[in-house]
Amino acid sequence: MIDAPRGYFPEAPGRMAAIYTAAVMARGRTHHGVTHVFLHDVNRRVERVYAEEFLCKKYLVKAVGRLWHFEIPSFVGNGNFTSFC
């Protein structure tokens, strides 16, 4: 569940690092299957772009308001991945 750090005012760092880290961890899991990632408060354009780029729009299961649910597959057994999506 990605719900921090704050990103609702210009001085707040936003969720970009957390989104990227979740994407790397999900793909690097050592077992087959999917990792469920829930992203909350997808308000700002930069956070939406990061989510679509690193968590991948094709893995988006459902979006209800500002809560997005992704199912990210493991890349174990698929060699080294060269791109996120």
Secondary structure as UniProt FT lines:
FT   TURN            10..11
FT   HELIX           16..27
FT   STRAND          34..40
FT   HELIX           45..50
FT   HELIX           51..56
FT   HELIX           57..59
FT   STRAND          60..64
FT   TURN            65..66
FT   STRAND          67..73
FT   TURN            76..77
//
